[in-house]
Amino acid sequence: MSRIRVVAAGVSPMVAARTMSAAAGSSEGPGSAAGGTGPGSPSRMVKLAGVPGSEPHKVNDMLLLRPARPGAPLRTPEGTRDTEQHVVFFPGDIQNFMEEMVLHAEGIQWQNWSFERVALILGHHFPRHHVWVVRAARMYLHKFSSYCNFVESNLFGAPEHSADYGAVRHLRALLTNGLERAGLKSAASVFPPPGFSLVLVGFSKGCVVLNQIVHELERAQADPELAPFLSCVTDFYWLDGGHPGGSGTWVTEQHVLEVLAASRIALHAHVTPYEVRDPMRSWVGHEHRRFVQILKELGAPLSNTLHFEDEPASIDNHFRVIVEF
């Protein structure tokens, strides 16, 4: 979110009940877990605190939700084992671990969109995937997320994109170390393993990470260490991107989008009137239209969806796009 409004969260009763039931009994200390699939089964939800990234001072807390799949691992139609499928989600402002959100007045109002509950929602979207939620390195005033480990950002999280900041390298290191910490790979094993696939999802402020990765694509694809990792990315999902800067909410540079289109990564843009029809931030809608126009002209595999088109713009629907995409 580019700004926070103090209103009640509008979560559908069905989604709230389902996620609250699934999250019941969770404990969120380092390495703790919740939601096992039965007696003696591994826990599904694990919090990983201080996962190191590309440099010693760059660490991020992460939440992992393992897929709910009792019995033998399934295989996709392409033959890829589901244990090798992963989704990484970058949240927006005010979203946090539940234990943090309930400590602050604004956080309590939005607790239906905590990391734990969003992970469960994404688990319904991607039932065969491991779901990773990455916490921003800084949260100013407990609500303004700054993804400064991925992109140069000010205190409020407004980004300064460049071609060489290192978001791709940091994400690769986070996943390598996160998988090891969660017991999903050994320290000596090759990463990424054969059949590994990755879906990247950004919501609101979290879309700045996707945008930075797009800016880095050309150089990263030429890097012998990063290229195999990038080749595993199958999809980008932008969910109602927004940040407090005065421009750059969507990528509009022609050459950068040419590189993205040529990658043949499946691209998905899901927006609501809250972001793209705000008269006080008209550049967001203009940039979104330009992003879509250029990529379509380039023949990129892009889907673009405007949700809640006939409803008034609201922060409730802004969050609900996480359910509806």
C-alpha positions as CSV (number, residue, x, y, z in Angstrom):
1,M,0.0,0.0,0.0
2,S,1.2,3.4,-0.8
3,R,-0.7,4.8,2.2
4,I,-2.5,3.3,5.2
5,R,-6.1,4.2,6.0
6,V,-7.6,3.3,9.4
7,V,-10.7,1.3,8.5
8,A,-12.0,-2.2,9.3
9,A,-10.7,-5.0,7.2
10,G,-13.2,-6.5,4.8
11,V,-12.4,-10.2,4.7
12,S,-15.1,-12.6,3.5
13,P,-16.4,-14.8,6.4
14,M,-15.5,-17.9,4.5
15,V,-11.9,-17.0,3.9
16,A,-11.5,-15.7,7.5
17,A,-13.0,-18.8,9.0
18,R,-10.9,-21.1,6.8
19,T,-7.6,-19.4,7.5
20,M,-8.3,-18.9,11.2
21,S,-9.1,-22.6,11.5
22,A,-6.0,-23.7,9.6
23,A,-3.7,-21.3,11.7
24,A,-5.1,-22.4,15.1
25,G,-2.4,-23.3,17.6
26,S,0.5,-21.7,15.6
27,S,3.6,-20.6,17.5
28,E,5.9,-18.2,15.7
29,G,9.3,-18.4,17.5
30,P,12.3,-19.2,15.3
31,G,11.9,-22.6,13.8
32,S,8.4,-23.1,15.2
33,A,5.6,-24.5,13.2
34,A,1.9,-25.2,13.0
35,G,-0.7,-27.0,11.0
36,G,0.6,-30.6,10.7
37,T,-1.2,-33.0,8.6
38,G,-1.7,-35.6,11.3
39,P,-0.1,-37.3,14.3
40,G,3.6,-37.7,13.8
41,S,3.5,-35.7,10.5
42,P,5.9,-32.8,9.8
43,S,4.5,-29.3,10.7
44,R,3.3,-27.4,7.7
45,M,4.1,-23.8,8.8
46,V,7.6,-22.8,9.9
47,K,9.0,-19.4,10.8
48,L,12.6,-18.8,9.9
49,A,14.2,-15.8,11.6
50,G,17.2,-14.0,10.2
51,V,17.8,-16.0,7.1
52,P,21.1,-14.7,5.5
53,G,21.1,-13.5,1.9
54,S,23.7,-12.4,-0.5
55,E,25.8,-10.5,2.1
56,P,26.3,-11.0,5.8
57,H,24.3,-7.9,6.8
58,K,21.4,-8.7,4.5
59,V,19.0,-11.0,6.4
60,N,15.2,-11.5,6.1
61,D,12.7,-13.3,8.2
62,M,10.7,-15.8,6.2
63,L,7.7,-18.0,6.7
64,L,7.4,-21.3,5.0
65,L,4.1,-23.2,4.4
66,R,4.7,-26.7,3.2
67,P,2.2,-28.2,0.7
68,A,-0.7,-30.2,2.2
69,R,-0.4,-33.5,0.3
70,P,-0.9,-36.6,2.4
71,G,0.6,-39.7,0.9
72,A,3.2,-40.0,-1.8
73,P,4.4,-36.9,-3.6
74,L,2.3,-36.0,-6.7
75,R,3.8,-35.2,-10.1
76,T,2.7,-32.5,-12.4
77,P,1.7,-33.3,-16.0
78,E,5.2,-32.3,-17.0
79,G,6.7,-34.8,-14.6
80,T,8.1,-32.4,-12.1
81,R,7.9,-33.5,-8.5
82,D,5.7,-31.2,-6.4
83,T,8.4,-31.0,-3.7
84,E,10.4,-28.9,-6.1
85,Q,7.7,-26.3,-6.8
86,H,7.9,-23.0,-4.8
87,V,6.1,-19.7,-4.6
88,V,7.7,-16.6,-3.0
89,F,5.4,-13.9,-1.8
90,F,6.5,-10.3,-1.0
91,P,3.8,-8.6,1.2
92,G,2.7,-5.0,1.3
93,D,2.7,-2.3,4.1
94,I,1.5,-3.2,7.6
95,Q,1.5,-7.0,6.9
96,N,3.6,-8.9,9.4
97,F,3.6,-12.0,11.5
98,M,0.5,-12.3,13.5
99,E,2.3,-12.0,16.8
100,E,3.6,-8.6,15.7
101,M,0.4,-7.3,14.2
102,V,-1.7,-7.8,17.4
103,L,0.7,-5.6,19.3
104,H,-0.3,-2.4,17.4
105,A,-3.7,-0.8,16.9
106,E,-3.5,-0.6,13.1
107,G,-2.0,-4.0,12.8
108,I,-5.0,-5.5,14.8
109,Q,-7.4,-4.2,12.2
110,W,-5.6,-6.0,9.4
111,Q,-4.7,-9.2,11.1
112,N,-6.7,-11.2,8.6
113,W,-3.9,-10.4,6.2
114,S,-1.0,-11.5,8.4
115,F,1.8,-13.6,6.9
116,E,0.3,-16.8,8.3
117,R,-3.1,-16.2,6.9
118,V,-1.9,-15.0,3.5
119,A,0.4,-18.1,3.3
120,L,-2.7,-20.3,3.8
121,I,-4.6,-18.4,1.1
122,L,-1.7,-18.9,-1.3
123,G,-1.6,-22.5,-0.3
124,H,-5.1,-22.8,-1.8
125,H,-4.0,-21.0,-5.0
126,F,-0.9,-23.2,-5.3
127,P,-1.7,-26.5,-3.4
128,R,1.4,-28.4,-4.7
129,H,3.9,-25.6,-4.0
130,H,6.0,-24.6,-1.0
131,V,4.9,-21.1,-0.1
132,W,7.5,-18.6,1.2
133,V,6.6,-15.2,2.6
134,V,9.5,-12.8,2.8
135,R,9.4,-10.1,5.4
136,A,10.8,-6.7,4.4
137,A,14.1,-5.9,6.2
138,R,12.8,-2.7,7.7
139,M,9.3,-1.7,8.9
140,Y,9.2,2.0,9.7
141,L,6.5,2.8,12.4
142,H,5.5,-0.8,12.3
143,K,3.8,-0.4,9.0
144,F,5.9,1.0,6.2
145,S,7.8,-1.9,4.6
146,S,11.2,-1.2,3.1
147,Y,12.7,-3.9,0.9
148,C,16.1,-2.4,1.1
149,N,17.9,-5.8,0.8
150,F,16.4,-6.1,-2.7
151,V,16.3,-2.5,-4.0
152,E,17.6,0.9,-2.8
153,S,14.8,2.3,-0.7
154,N,14.0,5.2,1.6
155,L,12.6,5.0,5.0
156,F,9.0,4.7,3.7
157,G,10.0,2.1,1.1
158,A,10.0,4.1,-2.0
159,P,12.5,2.4,-4.4
160,E,15.3,3.6,-6.6
161,H,15.6,0.9,-9.3
162,S,18.8,0.1,-11.0
163,A,20.2,-2.6,-13.2
164,D,22.8,-3.8,-10.7
165,Y,21.5,-3.6,-7.2
166,G,21.5,-7.4,-6.6
167,A,17.8,-8.5,-6.0
168,V,18.3,-11.7,-8.0
169,R,21.4,-12.7,-6.1
170,H,19.9,-11.9,-2.8
171,L,16.7,-14.0,-3.5
172,R,18.8,-16.9,-4.7
173,A,20.8,-16.8,-1.5
174,L,17.7,-16.5,0.7
175,L,16.1,-19.5,-0.9
176,T,19.3,-21.5,-0.7
177,N,19.7,-20.8,3.0
178,G,16.0,-21.0,3.7
179,L,15.7,-24.5,2.1
180,E,18.7,-25.6,4.2
181,R,17.3,-24.2,7.4
182,A,13.9,-25.9,6.7
183,G,15.6,-29.2,6.1
184,L,14.6,-29.3,2.4
185,K,18.2,-29.4,1.1
186,S,21.6,-30.3,2.4
187,A,24.4,-27.8,2.5
188,A,26.3,-29.7,-0.1
189,S,23.5,-30.2,-2.6
190,V,23.4,-28.2,-5.9
191,F,21.0,-25.3,-6.1
192,P,18.7,-25.0,-8.0
193,P,18.1,-28.8,-8.2
194,P,16.8,-30.4,-11.4
195,G,13.1,-29.7,-11.8
196,F,13.1,-26.7,-9.5
197,S,10.4,-24.1,-10.4
198,L,9.6,-20.8,-8.9
199,V,6.6,-18.4,-9.0
200,L,7.2,-14.8,-7.7
201,V,4.2,-12.9,-6.3
202,G,4.3,-9.3,-5.2
203,F,1.4,-7.5,-3.4
204,S,1.2,-3.7,-3.2
205,K,4.6,-2.5,-1.8
206,G,6.0,-6.0,-2.4
207,C,5.8,-5.4,-6.2
208,V,9.0,-3.3,-5.9
209,V,10.9,-6.5,-5.6
210,L,9.5,-7.9,-8.8
211,N,10.2,-4.6,-10.6
212,Q,13.8,-4.6,-9.4
213,I,14.3,-8.2,-10.6
214,V,12.9,-7.1,-14.0
215,H,15.5,-4.3,-14.1
216,E,18.2,-6.7,-13.4
217,L,17.2,-9.4,-15.8
218,E,19.5,-8.6,-18.7
219,R,22.7,-8.6,-16.6
220,A,21.6,-11.5,-14.4
221,Q,20.9,-13.7,-17.5
222,A,24.5,-13.2,-18.5
223,D,25.8,-14.3,-15.1
224,P,26.8,-18.0,-15.1
225,E,25.7,-18.3,-11.4
226,L,22.4,-16.5,-11.7
227,A,21.2,-17.6,-15.1
228,P,20.3,-21.2,-14.1
229,F,18.3,-19.8,-11.1
230,L,16.4,-17.3,-13.4
231,S,15.6,-20.1,-15.8
232,C,13.5,-21.7,-13.0
233,V,11.2,-18.7,-12.7
234,T,7.9,-19.6,-14.5
235,D,5.6,-16.8,-13.4
236,F,5.5,-13.2,-12.2
237,Y,2.3,-12.0,-10.4
238,W,1.9,-8.3,-9.7
239,L,-1.0,-7.8,-7.3
240,D,-2.1,-4.1,-7.2
241,G,1.3,-2.7,-7.0
242,G,1.9,0.6,-5.2
243,H,4.5,2.6,-3.2
244,P,4.9,6.1,-1.8
245,G,7.2,7.4,-4.6
246,G,6.0,9.7,-7.3
247,S,6.7,7.4,-10.2
248,G,8.0,3.9,-11.0
249,T,5.1,1.9,-9.7
250,W,5.1,-0.1,-12.9
251,V,8.1,-0.8,-15.2
252,T,7.7,1.2,-18.4
253,E,11.2,1.4,-19.9
254,Q,11.1,-0.1,-23.4
255,H,14.3,-2.0,-23.4
256,V,13.8,-3.4,-19.9
257,L,10.4,-4.7,-21.0
258,E,11.9,-6.1,-24.2
259,V,14.2,-8.3,-22.1
260,L,11.3,-9.3,-19.9
261,A,9.1,-10.3,-22.9
262,A,12.0,-12.3,-24.5
263,S,12.4,-14.3,-21.2
264,R,9.0,-15.9,-21.9
265,I,8.2,-15.9,-18.2
266,A,4.4,-15.9,-17.8
267,L,3.3,-12.5,-16.6
268,H,0.1,-11.7,-14.6
269,A,-1.1,-8.2,-13.6
270,H,-4.0,-8.0,-11.2
271,V,-5.2,-4.5,-10.2
272,T,-8.0,-2.8,-8.4
273,P,-9.4,0.8,-8.6
274,Y,-7.7,1.5,-5.3
275,E,-4.4,1.8,-7.1
276,V,-5.0,2.4,-10.8
277,R,-8.0,4.8,-10.5
278,D,-6.8,7.0,-7.7
279,P,-7.1,10.6,-8.9
280,M,-4.5,11.7,-6.4
281,R,-1.9,9.3,-7.8
282,S,-2.9,9.3,-11.5
283,W,0.6,8.2,-12.6
284,V,-0.1,4.7,-11.2
285,G,-2.9,4.1,-13.7
286,H,-0.9,5.6,-16.6
287,E,2.1,3.5,-15.8
288,H,0.0,0.3,-15.5
289,R,-1.6,1.0,-18.9
290,R,1.9,1.7,-20.5
291,F,3.3,-1.5,-18.9
292,V,0.4,-3.6,-20.4
293,Q,0.5,-1.8,-23.8
294,I,4.3,-2.3,-24.3
295,L,4.3,-6.0,-23.3
296,K,1.3,-6.8,-25.5
297,E,3.0,-5.1,-28.5
298,L,6.0,-7.2,-27.8
299,G,4.0,-10.4,-27.7
300,A,4.7,-11.2,-24.1
301,P,2.7,-13.9,-22.4
302,L,0.7,-11.4,-20.3
303,S,-2.7,-11.6,-18.6
304,N,-4.2,-8.4,-17.2
305,T,-7.2,-8.3,-14.9
306,L,-9.0,-5.4,-13.3
307,H,-10.9,-6.6,-10.2
308,F,-13.9,-5.0,-8.5
309,E,-14.3,-2.7,-11.5
310,D,-17.8,-1.7,-10.6
311,E,-17.2,-1.2,-6.9
312,P,-15.9,2.0,-5.2
313,A,-12.1,2.0,-4.7
314,S,-11.3,0.7,-1.3
315,I,-8.4,-0.6,0.7
316,D,-10.6,-3.7,1.5
317,N,-10.7,-4.6,-2.1
318,H,-7.0,-3.8,-2.4
319,F,-6.3,-6.6,0.1
320,R,-9.0,-8.9,-1.4
321,V,-7.1,-9.2,-4.6
322,I,-4.9,-11.6,-2.7
323,V,-7.9,-14.0,-2.6
324,E,-9.3,-13.2,-6.0
325,F,-6.3,-13.4,-8.3
